[in-house]
Amino acid sequence: MAGKLTGKVAIITGASAGIGRASALALAEEGAHIILTARRTERLNELVTEIKKLGSDATVVAGDARDESTALATVKAALAVTGKIDILLNNAGMGIYKNLADTSLEDYDTMMDTNMRSGFLFTRYVVPEMIKQKSGTILMLSSMAGVYGFAGEAVYCSTKFAQVGFAQALDRELRPHGIKVGAICPGGVKTEFAIGTGRTQEGVDQSGMLEAEDVAGAVLLACTQSSNSRIIEIQMRTMAEALA
């Protein structure tokens, strides 16, 4: 039986773990061909095996999402294998939680490059193809830290606010071309994200945070809207968390 995304092609950055991995499986289960990119080739190859068990297919492009060469190679591979790109999920990201006085320039550069530069690069090279098609969906995996500022996360928040602003501007720029652009903004998620740079494994395990699959459900929702509708932003919190 055909899924909601049968015949569609989706690029997912940071696909080797967490939200990226869960989103790849969710989209593949609905029939999408997934172009997987991340630095950990072994994990990506394991994910391909899981996707094929679902009856879908996947292509691996290993590389650092912060590098222009990775974005170019990923877009080239998608076009060579499938001839098109329907969905881009800019999921690659990282967090370093520190008070401002303890945050180094290296910390700033690492977070800004991972969270924002990567999204710019992939979007920059996907957009011309989507304009040719007159269709496509681009999603920024941002955060509730891109909606509210949090103490001890000033630089991280700035990168996430940047992602939301990027999505809002592109929504206005690309909608006339039939391209949908939105941001997914979850609260804390039970993944390896920020473990050792502000979180501990024990703290994550004992938390009431969202599961990666919860966020993947929101990604799938945004990718399966009718041609006449688009999701601009989704904010997510667990039932255990207050709004801010």
PASEBA-1860 file (N, C-alpha, C; in nm, 3 decimals):
! residues 244
1> MAGKLTGK> 0.085/-0.119/0.000/0.000/0.000/0.000/0.089/0.125/0.000 ~ 0.057/0.220/-0.086/0.137/0.342/-0.096/0.121/0.426/0.030 ~ 0.232/0.486/0.073/0.228/0.573/0.189/0.204/0.717/0.148 ~ 0.194/0.803/0.245/0.167/0.945/0.218/0.283/1.012/0.146 ~ 0.403/0.954/0.155/0.521/1.016/0.093/0.583/0.927/-0.015 ~ 0.509/0.832/-0.064/0.560/0.747/-0.171/0.598/0.832/-0.292 ~ 0.719/0.811/-0.343/0.767/0.888/-0.456/0.837/1.017/-0.418 ~ 0.838/1.051/-0.289/0.903/1.173/-0.243/1.048/1.143/-0.200
9> VAIITGAS> 1.131/1.246/-0.207/1.272/1.233/-0.171/1.304/1.334/-0.061 ~ 1.362/1.286/0.048/1.389/1.372/0.163/1.536/1.367/0.203 ~ 1.599/1.482/0.215/1.734/1.494/0.270/1.721/1.523/0.419 ~ 1.793/1.447/0.501/1.793/1.470/0.646/1.937/1.483/0.693 ~ 1.971/1.597/0.750/2.105/1.616/0.806/2.106/1.571/0.951 ~ 2.224/1.533/1.000/2.232/1.482/1.137/2.147/1.359/1.156 ~ 2.148/1.271/1.054/2.054/1.159/1.051/2.099/1.036/1.128 ~ 2.217/1.038/1.185/2.271/0.915/1.245/2.216/0.885/1.384
17> AGIGRASA> 2.147/0.980/1.447/2.099/0.958/1.583/1.984/1.052/1.615 ~ 1.920/1.027/1.728/1.821/1.119/1.783/1.706/1.152/1.691 ~ 1.673/1.280/1.685/1.559/1.326/1.606/1.579/1.298/1.458 ~ 1.701/1.313/1.408/1.727/1.286/1.267/1.698/1.143/1.230 ~ 1.744/1.051/1.312/1.722/0.909/1.288/1.572/0.875/1.296 ~ 1.506/0.925/1.401/1.363/0.898/1.418/1.282/0.956/1.303 ~ 1.321/1.073/1.255/1.249/1.136/1.143/1.271/1.058/1.015 ~ 1.392/1.007/0.995/1.420/0.926/0.876/1.329/0.804/0.873
25> LALAEEGA> 1.315/0.738/0.986/1.229/0.619/0.993/1.082/0.655/0.972 ~ 1.039/0.767/1.030/0.899/0.808/1.016/0.865/0.841/0.871 ~ 0.953/0.912/0.802/0.928/0.947/0.662/0.941/0.826/0.572 ~ 1.037/0.738/0.603/1.054/0.617/0.524/0.933/0.525/0.537 ~ 0.876/0.520/0.656/0.758/0.435/0.677/0.641/0.480/0.591 ~ 0.641/0.607/0.553/0.537/0.659/0.463/0.582/0.657/0.317 ~ 0.695/0.589/0.289/0.733/0.565/0.151/0.840/0.654/0.092 ~ 0.893/0.750/0.167/0.993/0.842/0.112/1.128/0.773/0.093
33> HIILTARR> 1.199/0.813/-0.011/1.340/0.775/-0.028/1.420/0.877/0.052 ~ 1.503/0.829/0.145/1.573/0.919/0.237/1.720/0.932/0.197 ~ 1.765/1.055/0.184/1.907/1.084/0.164/1.963/1.119/0.300 ~ 2.043/1.028/0.356/2.094/1.041/0.492/2.233/1.102/0.492 ~ 2.253/1.203/0.574/2.388/1.258/0.586/2.420/1.289/0.732 ~ 2.541/1.253/0.771/2.596/1.276/0.904/2.742/1.233/0.898 ~ 2.812/1.246/1.008/2.954/1.211/1.008/2.980/1.063/1.034 ~ 2.887/0.994/1.101/2.911/0.856/1.144/2.857/0.757/1.041
41> TERLNELV> 2.943/0.714/0.952/2.903/0.629/0.840/2.843/0.498/0.886 ~ 2.902/0.436/0.987/2.853/0.307/1.033/2.708/0.316/1.080 ~ 2.678/0.421/1.154/2.540/0.439/1.201/2.444/0.464/1.085 ~ 2.490/0.539/0.986/2.405/0.565/0.870/2.377/0.437/0.794 ~ 2.477/0.353/0.779/2.457/0.226/0.708/2.361/0.135/0.784 ~ 2.368/0.136/0.916/2.273/0.059/0.997/2.131/0.112/0.976 ~ 2.118/0.243/0.964/1.987/0.303/0.943/1.931/0.266/0.806 ~ 2.017/0.259/0.706/1.973/0.216/0.572/1.909/0.078/0.581
49> TEIKKLGS> 1.971/-0.012/0.656/1.916/-0.148/0.671/1.776/-0.143/0.732 ~ 1.757/-0.059/0.833/1.626/-0.047/0.896/1.524/0.011/0.800 ~ 1.564/0.109/0.722/1.473/0.172/0.626/1.430/0.072/0.519 ~ 1.522/-0.010/0.473/1.488/-0.109/0.371/1.391/-0.213/0.426 ~ 1.401/-0.244/0.555/1.305/-0.336/0.616/1.164/-0.279/0.614 ~ 1.154/-0.145/0.608/1.022/-0.080/0.602/0.968/-0.076/0.460 ~ 1.050/-0.120/0.364/1.006/-0.121/0.226/1.043/0.004/0.149 ~ 1.122/0.091/0.210/1.167/0.212/0.142/1.316/0.200/0.112
57> DATVVAGD> 1.376/0.306/0.059/1.517/0.302/0.024/1.587/0.426/0.079 ~ 1.719/0.420/0.084/1.796/0.531/0.139/1.932/0.537/0.072 ~ 1.988/0.655/0.072/2.120/0.680/0.017/2.203/0.752/0.123 ~ 2.329/0.712/0.139/2.416/0.769/0.242/2.519/0.863/0.179 ~ 2.532/0.981/0.239/2.640/1.074/0.205/2.704/1.115/0.337 ~ 2.819/1.056/0.368/2.886/1.086/0.495/2.962/1.218/0.486 ~ 2.955/1.297/0.591/3.027/1.424/0.592/2.980/1.514/0.703 ~ 3.053/1.621/0.724/3.022/1.721/0.826/2.926/1.823/0.765
65> ARDESTAL> 2.810/1.840/0.825/2.707/1.930/0.771/2.752/2.075/0.767 ~ 2.858/2.108/0.839/2.910/2.246/0.840/2.994/2.276/0.717 ~ 3.031/2.172/0.643/3.117/2.189/0.526/3.036/2.207/0.399 ~ 3.071/2.307/0.321/3.001/2.329/0.194/3.010/2.207/0.105 ~ 3.122/2.137/0.106/3.140/2.019/0.022/3.038/1.910/0.054 ~ 3.001/1.899/0.182/2.901/1.798/0.220/2.764/1.833/0.164 ~ 2.726/1.959/0.174/2.597/2.002/0.119/2.592/1.978/-0.031 ~ 2.698/2.016/-0.101/2.703/1.998/-0.245/2.698/1.851/-0.283
73> ATVKAALA> 2.773/1.767/-0.212/2.775/1.624/-0.242/2.640/1.560/-0.215 ~ 2.572/1.604/-0.110/2.443/1.547/-0.075/2.337/1.581/-0.179 ~ 2.334/1.707/-0.220/2.239/1.748/-0.324/2.269/1.676/-0.455 ~ 2.396/1.664/-0.490/2.436/1.595/-0.612/2.393/1.449/-0.609 ~ 2.412/1.384/-0.494/2.374/1.244/-0.481/2.223/1.225/-0.492 ~ 2.148/1.315/-0.429/2.002/1.306/-0.436/1.954/1.317/-0.580 ~ 2.010/1.411/-0.653/1.968/1.430/-0.792/2.014/1.316/-0.881 ~ 2.132/1.262/-0.854/2.183/1.152/-0.936/2.101/1.025/-0.915
81> VTGKIDIL> 2.060/0.999/-0.792/1.989/0.876/-0.760/1.839/0.885/-0.789 ~ 1.780/1.002/-0.759/1.633/1.013/-0.769/1.585/1.120/-0.866 ~ 1.672/1.216/-0.899/1.634/1.320/-0.994/1.560/1.438/-0.934 ~ 1.539/1.438/-0.802/1.466/1.550/-0.742/1.489/1.554/-0.592 ~ 1.443/1.663/-0.529/1.446/1.678/-0.383/1.314/1.741/-0.341 ~ 1.238/1.670/-0.261/1.107/1.719/-0.218/1.107/1.777/-0.078 ~ 1.193/1.724/0.008/1.194/1.762/0.149/1.338/1.781/0.195 ~ 1.361/1.887/0.271/1.490/1.907/0.338/1.463/1.928/0.486
89> LNNAGMGI> 1.517/1.842/0.570/1.509/1.859/0.715/1.648/1.897/0.765 ~ 1.664/2.023/0.801/1.790/2.073/0.857/1.790/2.040/1.006 ~ 1.836/1.921/1.036/1.830/1.869/1.173/1.963/1.875/1.247 ~ 2.074/1.880/1.176/2.205/1.880/1.243/2.213/1.994/1.344 ~ 2.256/1.961/1.464/2.264/2.065/1.566/2.338/2.017/1.690 ~ 2.376/2.112/1.774/2.443/2.079/1.899/2.426/2.194/1.998 ~ 2.443/2.161/2.126/2.430/2.263/2.229/2.542/2.256/2.330 ~ 2.588/2.372/2.373/2.684/2.384/2.482/2.621/2.481/2.582
97> YKNLADTS> 2.583/2.431/2.698/2.512/2.513/2.795/2.610/2.569/2.898 ~ 2.632/2.699/2.890/2.723/2.767/2.983/2.674/2.909/3.007 ~ 2.709/2.964/3.123/2.689/3.107/3.143/2.775/3.182/3.043 ~ 2.734/3.303/3.009/2.804/3.378/2.905/2.952/3.397/2.937 ~ 2.984/3.429/3.061/3.123/3.456/3.098/3.212/3.332/3.085 ~ 3.150/3.214/3.081/3.225/3.089/3.067/3.226/3.038/2.923 ~ 3.159/3.108/2.834/3.147/3.063/2.695/3.261/3.121/2.612 ~ 3.335/3.033/2.546/3.450/3.077/2.467/3.407/3.112/2.325
105> LEDYDTMM> 3.495/3.178/2.254/3.470/3.207/2.112/3.459/3.077/2.034 ~ 3.537/2.977/2.072/3.528/2.846/2.006/3.391/2.784/2.027 ~ 3.337/2.795/2.149/3.201/2.746/2.177/3.101/2.815/2.086 ~ 3.114/2.948/2.076/3.022/3.026/1.991/3.031/2.979/1.847 ~ 3.151/2.970/1.794/3.168/2.930/1.654/3.115/2.790/1.629 ~ 3.140/2.699/1.722/3.094/2.561/1.705/2.943/2.553/1.699 ~ 2.876/2.622/1.791/2.730/2.619/1.792/2.670/2.690/1.671 ~ 2.723/2.808/1.638/2.667/2.882/1.526/2.689/2.808/1.394
113> DTNMRSGF> 2.806/2.749/1.377/2.833/2.677/1.253/2.750/2.550/1.242 ~ 2.736/2.477/1.352/2.660/2.352/1.349/2.511/2.379/1.332 ~ 2.459/2.476/1.403/2.315/2.498/1.404/2.265/2.586/1.291 ~ 2.344/2.686/1.252/2.294/2.780/1.152/2.367/2.770/1.018 ~ 2.498/2.764/1.020/2.574/2.754/0.894/2.532/2.630/0.815 ~ 2.516/2.517/0.884/2.478/2.394/0.815/2.343/2.410/0.746 ~ 2.247/2.470/0.817/2.115/2.491/0.758/2.119/2.586/0.640 ~ 2.200/2.690/0.651/2.216/2.782/0.538/2.272/2.709/0.417
121> LFTRYVVP> 2.378/2.630/0.437/2.444/2.564/0.324/2.351/2.467/0.252 ~ 2.286/2.380/0.327/2.199/2.282/0.263/2.081/2.350/0.194 ~ 2.024/2.449/0.262/1.910/2.520/0.202/1.953/2.595/0.077 ~ 2.069/2.658/0.083/2.120/2.734/-0.032/2.130/2.649/-0.158 ~ 2.168/2.522/-0.144/2.186/2.439/-0.263/2.064/2.355/-0.298 ~ 1.970/2.342/-0.205/1.845/2.272/-0.235/1.744/2.365/-0.302 ~ 1.740/2.490/-0.260/1.637/2.583/-0.308/1.631/2.595/-0.460 ~ 1.742/2.609/-0.532/1.731/2.620/-0.678/1.660/2.501/-0.743
129> EMIKQKSG> 1.682/2.381/-0.686/1.615/2.262/-0.740/1.466/2.266/-0.711 ~ 1.429/2.311/-0.592/1.287/2.320/-0.558/1.217/2.429/-0.639 ~ 1.288/2.538/-0.668/1.230/2.643/-0.751/1.201/2.589/-0.891 ~ 1.290/2.506/-0.943/1.267/2.443/-1.074/1.142/2.356/-1.071 ~ 1.125/2.283/-0.960/1.011/2.193/-0.945/0.882/2.267/-0.914 ~ 0.896/2.390/-0.862/0.783/2.469/-0.813/0.714/2.400/-0.695 ~ 0.795/2.329/-0.616/0.740/2.262/-0.497/0.853/2.220/-0.405 ~ 0.818/2.193/-0.280/0.916/2.144/-0.184/0.881/2.188/-0.043
137> TILMLSSM> 0.939/2.118/0.054/0.920/2.151/0.195/1.058/2.159/0.261 ~ 1.085/2.270/0.329/1.210/2.289/0.402/1.177/2.312/0.548 ~ 1.237/2.233/0.636/1.212/2.246/0.779/1.342/2.269/0.855 ~ 1.338/2.365/0.945/1.450/2.388/1.037/1.414/2.322/1.170 ~ 1.498/2.233/1.219/1.476/2.174/1.350/1.535/2.270/1.453 ~ 1.451/2.360/1.502/1.494/2.460/1.599/1.466/2.409/1.740 ~ 1.408/2.489/1.824/1.392/2.454/1.965/1.301/2.556/2.033 ~ 1.248/2.520/2.148/1.180/2.621/2.229/1.280/2.727/2.274
145> AGVYGFAG> 1.410/2.694/2.266/1.515/2.794/2.292/1.530/2.890/2.176 ~ 1.454/2.870/2.070/1.445/2.965/1.960/1.319/3.050/1.970 ~ 1.244/3.029/2.078/1.120/3.104/2.104/1.132/3.184/2.233 ~ 1.197/3.124/2.335/1.220/3.188/2.463/1.370/3.186/2.493 ~ 1.418/3.287/2.565/1.557/3.286/2.610/1.566/3.215/2.744 ~ 1.674/3.138/2.763/1.695/3.064/2.887/1.831/3.098/2.947 ~ 1.835/3.118/3.077/1.961/3.147/3.146/2.059/3.033/3.125 ~ 2.185/3.067/3.105/2.287/2.966/3.084/2.291/2.910/2.944
153> EAVYCSTK> 2.209/2.969/2.854/2.202/2.919/2.717/2.199/3.034/2.616 ~ 2.260/3.146/2.650/2.247/3.265/2.567/2.293/3.243/2.424 ~ 2.409/3.181/2.406/2.459/3.160/2.270/2.379/3.052/2.199 ~ 2.349/2.944/2.270/2.265/2.839/2.210/2.131/2.898/2.164 ~ 2.069/2.977/2.250/1.942/3.040/2.214/1.957/3.128/2.090 ~ 2.068/3.201/2.081/2.086/3.290/1.966/2.091/3.211/1.836 ~ 2.151/3.091/1.839/2.155/3.010/1.717/2.017/2.957/1.681 ~ 1.937/2.928/1.782/1.804/2.872/1.757/1.705/2.981/1.714
161> FAQVGFAQ> 1.718/3.101/1.773/1.640/3.214/1.724/1.676/3.243/1.579 ~ 1.803/3.230/1.544/1.847/3.253/1.406/1.779/3.156/1.311 ~ 1.766/3.031/1.353/1.700/2.932/1.267/1.553/2.968/1.243 ~ 1.486/3.014/1.348/1.345/3.053/1.332/1.332/3.173/1.240 ~ 1.419/3.272/1.258/1.416/3.389/1.170/1.445/3.353/1.026 ~ 1.540/3.264/1.006/1.574/3.215/0.872/1.452/3.152/0.806 ~ 1.381/3.067/0.882/1.262/3.001/0.829/1.151/3.101/0.798 ~ 1.130/3.197/0.886/1.025/3.295/0.863/1.051/3.378/0.738
169> ALDRELRP> 1.176/3.420/0.721/1.211/3.500/0.603/1.196/3.418/0.475 ~ 1.241/3.293/0.480/1.231/3.209/0.360/1.086/3.171/0.327 ~ 1.002/3.162/0.429/0.860/3.138/0.402/0.805/3.247/0.312 ~ 0.840/3.371/0.340/0.793/3.484/0.259/0.861/3.487/0.122 ~ 0.987/3.448/0.118/1.062/3.452/-0.007/1.024/3.340/-0.103 ~ 0.998/3.221/-0.049/0.983/3.103/-0.134/0.840/3.057/-0.156 ~ 0.746/3.105/-0.075/0.607/3.064/-0.095/0.557/3.091/-0.236 ~ 0.592/3.205/-0.300/0.546/3.227/-0.437/0.595/3.121/-0.536
177> HGIKVGAI> 0.699/3.047/-0.499/0.752/2.940/-0.585/0.691/2.804/-0.550 ~ 0.594/2.803/-0.461/0.531/2.677/-0.423/0.607/2.600/-0.318 ~ 0.702/2.664/-0.252/0.787/2.597/-0.152/0.741/2.634/-0.012 ~ 0.725/2.533/0.073/0.683/2.552/0.210/0.805/2.553/0.302 ~ 0.811/2.648/0.394/0.923/2.657/0.488/0.868/2.671/0.630 ~ 0.919/2.590/0.720/0.871/2.597/0.857/0.978/2.561/0.958 ~ 0.947/2.581/1.085/1.038/2.548/1.195/0.968/2.457/1.294 ~ 1.038/2.355/1.338/0.990/2.266/1.443/1.066/2.302/1.570
185> CPGGVKTE> 0.993/2.336/1.677/1.055/2.389/1.800/1.018/2.303/1.920 ~ 1.090/2.194/1.943/1.061/2.112/2.061/1.133/2.163/2.185 ~ 1.080/2.125/2.299/1.154/2.144/2.423/1.260/2.036/2.432 ~ 1.305/2.003/2.552/1.408/1.901/2.569/1.364/1.766/2.515 ~ 1.459/1.694/2.455/1.432/1.564/2.395/1.532/1.462/2.449 ~ 1.486/1.340/2.474/1.572/1.234/2.527/1.662/1.178/2.417 ~ 1.772/1.244/2.392/1.871/1.199/2.295/2.009/1.221/2.355 ~ 2.113/1.193/2.277/2.250/1.217/2.323/2.290/1.364/2.313
193> FAIGTGRT> 2.198/1.448/2.266/2.223/1.591/2.249/2.269/1.655/2.380 ~ 2.378/1.729/2.373/2.432/1.809/2.484/2.480/1.728/2.603 ~ 2.486/1.594/2.591/2.542/1.516/2.701/2.692/1.542/2.707 ~ 2.738/1.586/2.822/2.877/1.622/2.838/2.904/1.770/2.815 ~ 2.806/1.841/2.760/2.821/1.985/2.736/2.707/2.064/2.799 ~ 2.653/2.007/2.907/2.545/2.075/2.978/2.440/1.980/3.032 ~ 2.437/1.858/2.978/2.346/1.756/3.027/2.425/1.632/3.064 ~ 2.364/1.547/3.148/2.423/1.417/3.181/2.329/1.307/3.134
201> QEGVDQSG> 2.383/1.189/3.109/2.299/1.077/3.067/2.196/1.043/3.174 ~ 2.240/1.047/3.300/2.148/1.018/3.410/2.033/1.118/3.413 ~ 2.067/1.247/3.395/1.964/1.349/3.397/1.864/1.333/3.285 ~ 1.914/1.298/3.168/1.825/1.277/3.053/1.735/1.156/3.078 ~ 1.794/1.047/3.126/1.717/0.924/3.150/1.606/0.945/3.251 ~ 1.631/1.029/3.351/1.534/1.050/3.458/1.436/1.164/3.428 ~ 1.456/1.231/3.317/1.372/1.347/3.285/1.238/1.305/3.227 ~ 1.149/1.401/3.220/1.021/1.378/3.154/1.019/1.440/3.015
209> MLEAEDVA> 1.137/1.449/2.952/1.147/1.516/2.823/1.078/1.438/2.711 ~ 1.061/1.504/2.600/1.004/1.442/2.482/1.091/1.327/2.434 ~ 1.030/1.234/2.362/1.104/1.130/2.291/1.132/1.178/2.149 ~ 1.238/1.126/2.089/1.271/1.163/1.951/1.155/1.133/1.857 ~ 1.083/1.025/1.885/0.970/0.987/1.801/0.856/1.088/1.807 ~ 0.843/1.157/1.922/0.741/1.262/1.933/0.769/1.373/1.832 ~ 0.896/1.412/1.824/0.935/1.519/1.732/0.925/1.472/1.588 ~ 0.961/1.347/1.565/0.949/1.291/1.429/0.804/1.295/1.381
217> GAVLLACT> 0.710/1.278/1.473/0.569/1.286/1.437/0.532/1.425/1.388 ~ 0.591/1.527/1.452/0.565/1.665/1.409/0.629/1.691/1.273 ~ 0.749/1.638/1.251/0.815/1.651/1.121/0.728/1.588/1.012 ~ 0.680/1.468/1.040/0.594/1.399/0.942/0.468/1.479/0.913 ~ 0.408/1.536/1.016/0.289/1.617/0.996/0.317/1.733/0.902 ~ 0.428/1.802/0.923/0.463/1.916/0.839/0.493/1.875/0.695 ~ 0.539/1.752/0.678/0.575/1.703/0.544/0.458/1.644/0.467 ~ 0.345/1.627/0.533/0.231/1.562/0.467/0.109/1.653/0.459
225> QSSNSRII> 0.132/1.782/0.466/0.021/1.876/0.448/-0.028/1.874/0.304 ~ -0.154/1.909/0.284/-0.209/1.919/0.150/-0.135/2.028/0.073 ~ -0.146/2.025/-0.057/-0.074/2.122/-0.140/-0.120/2.265/-0.113 ~ -0.237/2.280/-0.052/-0.293/2.412/-0.028/-0.263/2.466/0.111 ~ -0.186/2.390/0.192/-0.160/2.434/0.330/-0.015/2.411/0.366 ~ 0.031/2.491/0.464/0.168/2.478/0.510/0.173/2.501/0.661 ~ 0.267/2.440/0.726/0.290/2.462/0.869/0.411/2.552/0.882 ~ 0.393/2.666/0.943/0.500/2.764/0.958/0.585/2.736/1.081
233> EIQMRTMA> 0.521/2.695/1.191/0.595/2.668/1.313/0.517/2.574/1.402 ~ 0.587/2.478/1.460/0.530/2.388/1.560/0.610/2.404/1.688 ~ 0.544/2.437/1.798/0.607/2.442/1.929/0.564/2.320/2.008 ~ 0.660/2.254/2.074/0.630/2.128/2.144/0.685/2.131/2.286 ~ 0.604/2.084/2.378/0.646/2.062/2.517/0.584/1.932/2.565 ~ 0.646/1.867/2.662/0.582/1.751/2.725/0.470/1.800/2.817 ~ 0.384/1.710/2.854/0.278/1.743/2.949/0.335/1.776/3.087 ~ 0.460/1.735/3.112/0.523/1.759/3.241/0.587/1.896/3.252
241> EALA> 0.600/1.967/3.139/0.671/2.093/3.138/0.576/2.213/3.126 ~ 0.614/2.320/3.194/0.542/2.446/3.178/0.578/2.508/3.042 ~ 0.506/2.613/3.002/0.528/2.672/2.871/0.665/2.734/2.859 ~ 0.714/2.801/2.959/0.844/2.868/2.952/0.927/2.837/3.075
END
